Each structure stands twice: as C-alpha cells, then as structure tokens.
Amino acid sequence: MTRLKVTQTRSEIGGKQNQRDTLRSLGLKRIGHVVIKEDRPEFRGMVNTVAHLVSVEEVD
C-alpha cells in the first residue's frame, strides 16, 4: 500500500483549534517534523484540513 510522507512546513500558532488538534493527531509537533502514514481516507481528510500547514509526498 502507498504511504504518505507528511512534513509540517508552517506553524500552528494562530490557527484554529481543530487545525492544531489535527496536526497533533497526525503526530506532527514542530516545523520540519516528518511522519509516514498509510494512504487511507482518514489521513487524506486530516491532510486536507491542514493542507496550508503541511507538504505531502507519496512514498512506497
């Protein structure tokens, strides 16, 4: 299954509470932090919520 490499590129400061909670749920804690997640609809939805704060790449 394909995986997503999610990198936090912008700060959560000044963001809405649901965006901060979404970053925590993804496992992101600071700018430059990277997590690898399975490519599933739940994670795609979370990434769409914070798309302006993260960058996403597909990896195998």
C-alpha positions, 0 to 999 in steps of 0.5 A: 500500500502507498504511504504518505510522507507528511512534513509540517512546513508552517506553524500552528500558532494562530490557527484554529483549534481543530487545525492544531488538534489535527496536526497533533493527531497526525503526530506532527509537533514542530516545523520540519517534523516528518511522519509516514502514514498509510494512504487511507481516507482518514489521513487524506481528510486530516491532510486536507484540513491542514493542507496550508500547514503541511507538504505531502509526498507519496512514498512506497 
